Amino acid sequence: MRSWISRRIERAHAWWKAPVTARDRMSATVIGGMGGFWIGALGRILFGSLPVGVSVVLLWGMAGILAGAVFGRLRPRATLVFLLPFATFGCSPA
């Protein structure tokens, strides 16, 4: 068990230290945009004054898409680690 964990830690460390590829940047841009939408839209609903129109929530979601995509382009590894859970929010296999 210990060797399995140490191998995973070594693989994660090697991935983090490896040069960023175009594939990493593209996937981080997409994941950043998806995660940014949920952070922007739900953040507006949770922390803003209510009631609010759907257009305002969508505007905040679109601003989150832009911010997440830019963050994903600039910092692809951090985006993949931190925004992946938000990007998969609301997705189901059915």
MOCORCOR-V465740 format. One record per pair of residues at least 6 apart in sequence whose C-alpha atoms are under 6 Angstrom apart, sorted by the first residue. I is the first residue (numbers start at 1). GAP is how many residues later the second one is. Records with the same first field share a line. If there is no record, write none. Layout:
I->GAP + GAP
//
This chain:
25->48 + 51
28->44 + 48 + 51 + 52
29->40 + 43 + 44
31->56
32->36 + 37 + 40
33->32 + 35 + 36
34->53
35->48 + 51 + 52
36->28 + 29 + 32
37->24 + 27 + 28
40->20 + 21 + 24
41->16 + 19 + 20
72->7
//
